[in-house]
């Protein structure tokens, strides 16, 4: 599942007006700015994963995020087989914790979270403008004004300029008024459509937008999809000890 981080960050309500038909760089800059919370965030995350071969799996967790040093902690609360496990990122270090063995394992950002389609790297706060550039066709940026249903949007196609991204090509549909993402399609290097994401519902807290429901459709494995639901959002400061190995170990005692 791509772009989980979009569901776990705030999007500032007051958006400066851009001129008609903004450049691709301007749109990416707005998306970066809107995702930059610069605060602490706590929320509950529920993933309902439906797979044609294995059925339905529900994954639940508490997510802690601290923007000032790009740290996060994921504490699994369900299913029972994952309860008490966790994933901790501080600095350049990323650990997986297993409560049954009380062992921390150093893992990479491509590690699956609790067997889901979400990867550790999906939760990192990385700027789109640093990872992608606007695609160009016949000397013109691939930015268009369209309608998504009855909503005026900008459609922008972007391609990766670094190697460590999940998808080398993506297409975003963002609202013209608020620049909130409504739909994202992700493509492989060979040009195969791999995933379509729909950002279905936002709420506002403290003058900011937060995504509370998103649907991720696997276009490669037909019939597979993941519903993301976010609740219990809090912007209260998180004690420093939460982002430590000791905190995870104490939870399982």
LUMNUTI-464096 format. One record per residue: residue number from 0; residue in three letters; x, y, z of N, C-alpha, C in turn. Coordinates in steps of 0.02 Angstrom, whole numbers. Layout:
BEGIN
    n  res      nX      nY      nZ     caX     caY     caZ      cX      cY      cZ
  NUM  ALA       X       Y       Z       X       Y       Z       X       Y       Z
...
This chain:
BEGIN
    n  res      nX      nY      nZ     caX     caY     caZ      cX      cY      cZ
    0  UNK      42     -59       0       0       0       0      44      62       0
    1  UNK      30     107     -46      71     165     -54      41     226     -21
    2  UNK      86     271       2      66     336      29      23     331      91
    3  UNK      41     286     135       7     284     199      17     349     236
    4  UNK      77     378     227      92     439     263      42     494     249
    5  UNK      10     495     191     -40     545     176     -99     541     223
    6  UNK    -112     481     247    -167     472     293    -149     487     364
    7  UNK     -86     499     378     -63     506     446     -31     574     457
    8  UNK     -49     623     417     -22     689     424     -76     741     414
    9  UNK     -61     801     434    -109     856     428     -99     892     363
   10  UNK    -152     925     340    -148     967     281    -178    1034     299
   11  UNK    -138    1086     296    -158    1151     322    -216    1180     282
   12  UNK    -265    1206     317    -326    1230     285    -314    1291     242
   13  UNK    -275    1339     266    -266    1401     230    -212    1391     176
   14  UNK    -234    1385     114    -188    1371      59    -179    1435      18
   15  UNK    -118    1458       7    -109    1518     -33    -131    1506    -104
   16  UNK    -164    1556    -133    -189    1548    -200    -132    1548    -250
   17  UNK    -133    1499    -295     -85    1496    -349    -120    1519    -413
   18  UNK     -81    1542    -461    -110    1565    -524    -139    1505    -561
   19  UNK    -181    1520    -611    -212    1467    -650    -158    1424    -682
   20  UNK    -173    1359    -688    -127    1312    -719     -57    1319    -689
   21  UNK     -50    1304    -624      16    1309    -592      65    1259    -622
   22  UNK     129    1272    -612     180    1226    -636     179    1162    -594
   23  UNK     209    1110    -621     214    1048    -584     253    1057    -520
   24  UNK     307    1097    -523     347    1109    -463     306    1144    -409
   25  UNK     263    1190    -429     221    1225    -381     172    1178    -348
   26  UNK     143    1131    -386      96    1083    -358     132    1036    -309
   27  UNK     190    1011    -328     228     968    -283     248    1006    -220
   28  UNK     265    1069    -228     283    1109    -170     225    1117    -122
   29  UNK     164    1127    -150     105    1131    -107      92    1066     -71
   30  UNK      98    1010    -106      87     945     -74     138     934     -19
   31  UNK     200     953     -29     251     947      23     233     991      83
   32  UNK     213    1052      70     198    1098     124     138    1075     165
   33  UNK      88    1050     130      27    1029     164      39     968     207
   34  UNK      88     926     189     101     866     228     149     879     286
   35  UNK     176     939     291     226     954     342     192     978     405
   36  UNK     179     932     450     141     947     510     182     988     560
   37  UNK     247     974     567     290    1007     615     260    1006     686
   38  UNK     237     947     706     208     938     772     208     864     788
   39  UNK     181     847     845     173     777     864     103     754     843
   40  UNK      98     691     827      34     663     805      25     593     833
   41  UNK     -34     581     862     -53     514     884    -119     496     851
   42  UNK    -125     435     826    -187     414     796    -193     338     799
   43  UNK    -254     315     791    -266     243     784    -277     227     710
   44  UNK    -247     172     689    -249     153     619    -280      84     612
   45  UNK    -326      77     566    -357      12     552    -351      -2     477
   46  UNK    -322     -59     460    -316     -81     391    -359    -144     382
   47  UNK    -407    -140     338    -447    -199     320    -424    -221     252
   48  UNK    -388    -276     251    -356    -299     190    -394    -359     162
   49  UNK    -418    -352     102    -455    -406      69    -414    -433      11
   50  UNK    -399    -497      15    -359    -530     -38    -398    -588     -66
   51  UNK    -397    -594    -131    -437    -646    -165    -413    -716    -145
   52  UNK    -350    -724    -129    -323    -790    -114    -325    -809     -40
   53  UNK    -323    -759       5    -318    -773      76    -375    -745     118
   54  UNK    -421    -708      88    -478    -681     125    -462    -614     157
   55  UNK    -500    -599     210    -496    -534     242    -453    -537     305
   56  UNK    -410    -487     313    -368    -479     372    -374    -408     398
   57  UNK    -385    -401     463    -391    -335     494    -329    -322     537
   58  UNK    -296    -268     524    -236    -248     561    -250    -182     596
   59  UNK    -235    -179     660    -247    -118     699    -183     -98     736
   60  UNK    -173     -33     743    -112      -8     775    -123      62     802
   61  UNK     -78      82     846     -74     151     869     -11     180     836
   62  UNK     -19     238     805      36     270     770      57     334     805
   63  UNK     121     340     820     149     400     850     199     430     801
   64  UNK     195     495     792     240     529     745     266     593     776
   65  UNK     332     605     768     363     666     793     401     698     735
   66  UNK     377     754     711     404     783     650     473     814     658
   67  UNK     488     841     717     550     880     723     613     839     709
   68  UNK     609     773     719     667     731     702     646     670     660
   69  UNK     587     674     630     562     621     586     564     552     619
   70  UNK     538     549     680     533     485     716     461     461     714
   71  UNK     453     395     714     386     368     721     388     300     756
   72  UNK     331     283     786     323     219     820     255     191     801
   73  UNK     254     127     783     193      91     769     187      35     820
   74  UNK     134      37     861     122     -16     910      61     -56     888
   75  UNK      70    -120     875      17    -161     850     -32    -179     906
   76  UNK     -97    -172     892    -149    -190     940    -193    -247     914
   77  UNK    -186    -266     853    -224    -321     824    -198    -338     755
   78  UNK    -206    -402     735    -239    -457     768    -198    -483     828
   79  UNK    -225    -532     863    -191    -558     922    -121    -582     908
   80  UNK    -110    -609     849     -44    -635     832       8    -579     826
   81  UNK     -14    -517     818      31    -460     811      30    -414     872
   82  UNK     -16    -425     917     -25    -379     974      39    -374    1015
   83  UNK      60    -312    1028     120    -300    1067     183    -292    1027
   84  UNK     180    -312     963     237    -301     919     241    -227     900
   85  UNK     297    -207     874     304    -136     857     358    -123     806
   86  UNK     357     -61     780     406     -38     731     426      32     753
   87  UNK     491      42     761     517     105     788     570     133     740
   88  UNK     561     197     722     611     231     682     635     293     718
   89  UNK     700     297     729     732     356     757     796     368     718
   90  UNK     804     429     695     863     443     654     863     399     592
   91  UNK     921     369     578     927     324     521     913     251     539
   92  UNK     893     239     601     882     171     625     808     153     622
   93  UNK     794      91     600     726      66     596     726      -5     624
   94  UNK     687     -14     678     686     -79     712     616    -110     710
   95  UNK     615    -175     707     554    -214     718     560    -249     785
   96  UNK     508    -246     825     509    -277     892     457    -333     895
   97  UNK     477    -390     922     432    -447     931     424    -459    1006
   98  UNK     363    -449    1031     351    -453    1103     361    -523    1130
   99  UNK     348    -575    1090     355    -644    1114     427    -661    1132
  100  UNK     474    -633    1095     545    -648    1107     581    -589    1138
  101  UNK     548    -530    1141     578    -469    1166     643    -452    1129
  102  UNK     642    -463    1064     701    -451    1023     687    -395     973
  103  UNK     735    -349     968     733    -297     917     776    -319     858
  104  UNK     749    -311     798     786    -328     738     791    -267     693
  105  UNK     852    -251     673     862    -194     629     839    -214     559
  106  UNK     793    -175     530     764    -192     465     771    -132     418
  107  UNK     756    -144     354     759     -88     306     690     -61     293
  108  UNK     687      -6     256     625      30     245     577      -7     200
  109  UNK     599     -61     168     555    -100     124     518    -156     162
  110  UNK     530    -161     227     500    -214     267     424    -204     271
  111  UNK     387    -259     262     314    -257     268     294    -247     341
  112  UNK     243    -207     352     217    -195     419     163    -246     435
  113  UNK     179    -291     482     131    -342     506     101    -383     449
  114  UNK     142    -397     399     118    -438     343      69    -403     297
  115  UNK      62    -337     304      16    -299     261      53    -276     199
  116  UNK      18    -239     156      50    -211      97      87    -146     113
  117  UNK      79    -121     174     114     -60     194     187     -77     210
  118  UNK     232     -32     188     303     -39     201     326      13     251
  119  UNK     381      -2     284     408      46     332     421     114     301
  120  UNK     446     114     239     460     176     206     399     219     192
  121  UNK     340     187     191     278     226     178     264     275     234
  122  UNK     292     262     294     277     304     351     328     360     360
  123  UNK     380     360     320     430     412     325     404     478     296
  124  UNK     429     533     323     410     599     297     463     619     245
  125  UNK     449     603     182     495     619     128     460     665      79
  126  UNK     493     716      57     463     765      13     455     737     -57
  127  UNK     395     746     -85     383     724    -154     430     760    -202
  128  UNK     443     824    -189     486     862    -234     558     838    -234
  129  UNK     578     802    -182     645     774    -180     648     705    -212
  130  UNK     591     673    -219     589     605    -246     568     604    -319
  131  UNK     527     653    -339     497     652    -406     505     719    -441
  132  UNK     498     718    -507     493     779    -547     433     771    -594
  133  UNK     409     826    -618     352     824    -664     371     794    -731
  134  UNK     331     748    -755     343     718    -821     332     771    -875
  135  UNK     368     763    -930     364     810    -986     348     772   -1050
  136  UNK     303     799   -1090     286     769   -1155     284     825   -1207
  137  UNK     322     815   -1261     326     865   -1315     346     934   -1288
  138  UNK     391     932   -1239     417     995   -1212     371    1029   -1162
  139  UNK     315     998   -1145     268    1029   -1098     259     984   -1037
  140  UNK     253    1016    -978     240     977    -917     172     944    -921
  141  UNK     168     884    -893     105     847    -895      63     866    -835
  142  UNK      37     927    -838      -9     955    -789     -71     978    -826
  143  UNK    -129     953    -805    -191     970    -840    -245     988    -790
  144  UNK    -291    1030    -811    -351    1044    -772    -406     996    -795
  145  UNK    -434     959    -748    -486     910    -764    -542     914    -712
  146  UNK    -592     873    -723    -645     862    -674    -641     790    -650
  147  UNK    -640     780    -586    -644     713    -557    -713     708    -526
  148  UNK    -759     675    -563    -829     680    -544    -851     752    -554
  149  UNK    -875     784    -501    -895     854    -506    -846     901    -471
  150  UNK    -785     876    -458    -734     915    -422    -680     939    -471
  151  UNK    -667    1004    -475    -612    1029    -517    -544    1008    -487
  152  UNK    -502     978    -527    -438     953    -503    -382     971    -551
  153  UNK    -321     967    -525    -262     965    -567    -239     893    -572
  154  UNK    -225     871    -632    -196     805    -644    -122     815    -660
  155  UNK     -78     786    -619      -7     794    -628      27     726    -630
  156  UNK      66     715    -682     104     653    -688     176     666    -667
  157  UNK     202     623    -623     270     632    -598     310     568    -608
  158  UNK     376     576    -616     421     519    -623     478     526    -573
  159  UNK     502     469    -550     553     469    -497     620     496    -522
  160  UNK     653     531    -478     721     553    -493     772     521    -445
  161  UNK     748     475    -402     790     434    -359     768     362    -368
  162  UNK     810     316    -346     796     245    -356     754     213    -300
  163  UNK     758     240    -239     727     206    -182     655     229    -171
  164  UNK     614     223    -223     542     236    -216     505     172    -236
  165  UNK     445     165    -210     406     105    -225     384     103    -298
  166  UNK     363     161    -323     339     165    -391     375     221    -429
  167  UNK     402     206    -488     440     256    -525     398     308    -561
  168  UNK     333     295    -568     289     343    -602     222     345    -566
  169  UNK     196     405    -554     132     413    -521      93     470    -553
  170  UNK      27     465    -548     -17     518    -571     -61     538    -512
  171  UNK     -62     603    -497    -102     631    -442    -159     672    -471
  172  UNK    -217     666    -438    -273     711    -450    -283     750    -385
  173  UNK    -272     815    -385    -277     855    -324    -328     911    -335
  174  UNK    -365     927    -283    -415     980    -287    -381    1046    -305
  175  UNK    -414    1085    -347    -386    1150    -367    -391    1201    -310
  176  UNK    -441    1193    -266    -449    1244    -213    -405    1231    -153
  177  UNK    -398    1169    -132    -360    1154     -71    -297    1113     -82
  178  UNK    -289    1086    -141    -233    1042    -158    -233     976    -119
  179  UNK    -291     958     -92    -298     894     -60    -296     838    -113
  180  UNK    -255     787    -104    -255     731    -151    -321     693    -146
  181  UNK    -350     677    -204    -411     638    -206    -400     569    -236
  182  UNK    -351     564    -281    -339     500    -315    -266     498    -336
  183  UNK    -236     438    -330    -167     429    -352    -162     361    -388
  184  UNK    -132     361    -447    -118     298    -481     -42     289    -483
  185  UNK     -20     227    -471      51     211    -466      68     159    -519
  186  UNK     124     170    -554     144     129    -611     213     101    -602
  187  UNK     224      42    -631     290      10    -630     334      40    -684
  188  UNK     398      21    -682     446      46    -732     427      23    -802
  189  UNK     394     -35    -807     375     -62    -872     310     -31    -899
  190  UNK     278      11    -858     217      44    -880     154       8    -859
  191  UNK     159     -38    -811     100     -74    -786      68     -36    -728
  192  UNK       3     -26    -731     -32       5    -675     -34     -43    -617
  193  UNK      -4     -23    -560       2     -67    -502     -50     -53    -448
  194  UNK     -67       9    -438    -112      26    -383    -150      91    -398
  195  UNK    -213      92    -376    -252     154    -377    -274     168    -305
  196  UNK    -260     229    -282    -279     249    -214    -331     304    -218
  197  UNK    -382     298    -176    -435     348    -171    -435     375    -100
  198  UNK    -428     441     -92    -430     473     -27    -501     498     -17
  199  UNK    -540     459      22    -613     464      21    -641     517      68
  200  UNK    -610     527     125    -641     570     175    -589     604     218
  201  UNK    -597     669     227    -553     708     270    -594     737     327
  202  UNK    -560     752     382    -590     789     437    -544     847     454
  203  UNK    -568     894     493    -527     951     513    -518     951     589
  204  UNK    -456     963     610    -439     968     681    -389    1024     688
  205  UNK    -404    1072     731    -358    1127     743    -338    1165     681
  206  UNK    -387    1175     635    -373    1212     575    -334    1174     523
  207  UNK    -333    1108     528    -297    1067     480    -342    1011     454
  208  UNK    -329     990     393    -363     932     366    -325     868     384
  209  UNK    -363     816     398    -334     750     409    -374     699     369
  210  UNK    -339     657     333    -372     601     300    -395     551     351
  211  UNK    -458     528     347    -483     478     393    -505     414     358
  212  UNK    -509     415     292    -527     354     256    -496     355     186
  213  UNK    -464     300     169    -435     292     103    -442     221      79
  214  UNK    -446     212      14    -453     146     -16    -396     135     -66
  215  UNK    -361      79     -58    -303      63     -99    -319       0    -138
  216  UNK    -323       5    -203    -342     -51    -246    -280     -78    -281
  217  UNK    -268    -142    -273    -212    -176    -306    -233    -191    -378
  218  UNK    -203    -157    -426    -222    -166    -496    -186    -226    -528
  219  UNK    -135    -252    -494     -98    -309    -520    -130    -374    -498
  220  UNK    -144    -379    -433    -180    -437    -406    -254    -418    -403
  221  UNK    -289    -431    -456    -359    -410    -461    -400    -438    -403
  222  UNK    -441    -395    -373    -483    -415    -317    -454    -399    -250
  223  UNK    -389    -381    -247    -357    -363    -184    -365    -289    -171
  224  UNK    -382    -272    -110    -390    -202     -91    -381    -193     -17
  225  UNK    -363    -132       4    -353    -116      74    -390     -52      91
  226  UNK    -431     -55     143    -466       4     168    -428      31     228
  227  UNK    -409      94     226    -374     128     280    -423     172     318
  228  UNK    -426     163     383    -469     204     426    -427     231     484
  229  UNK    -432     297     496    -393     330     547    -440     364     596
  230  UNK    -427     355     660    -470     384     712    -427     406     771
  231  UNK    -459     437     821    -424     456     882    -365     503     871
  232  UNK    -371     548     823    -315     592     806    -304     644     861
  233  UNK    -241     649     883    -223     698     934    -158     732     914
  234  UNK    -155     798     927     -95     837     914     -58     855     978
  235  UNK     -76     823    1033     -44     836    1097      29     815    1095
  236  UNK      73     850    1130     143     831    1131     152     760    1157
  237  UNK     197     722    1126     210     653    1146     274     652    1188
  238  UNK     272     622    1247     333     618    1288     390     585    1251
  239  UNK     451     609    1263     509     585    1226     521     510    1236
  240  UNK     502     484    1295     516     414    1309     476     366    1265
  241  UNK     423     391    1232     382     348    1188     424     323    1129
  242  UNK     469     364    1105     509     345    1046     574     311    1067
  243  UNK     567     259    1110     625     222    1134     610     147    1134
  244  UNK     662     107    1133     654      35    1138     624      16    1205
  245  UNK     644      52    1258     620      36    1325     544      41    1329
  246  UNK     515      90    1294     442      98    1296     407      37    1266
  247  UNK     431      14    1210     403     -46    1179     409    -107    1224
  248  UNK     468    -115    1254     479    -172    1299     432    -170    1359
  249  UNK     421    -111    1387     377    -104    1445     305    -120    1428
  250  UNK     284    -107    1366     216    -122    1346     200    -196    1348
  251  UNK     250    -238    1338     238    -310    1334     253    -345    1400
  252  UNK     267    -309    1452     279    -340    1518     214    -350    1556
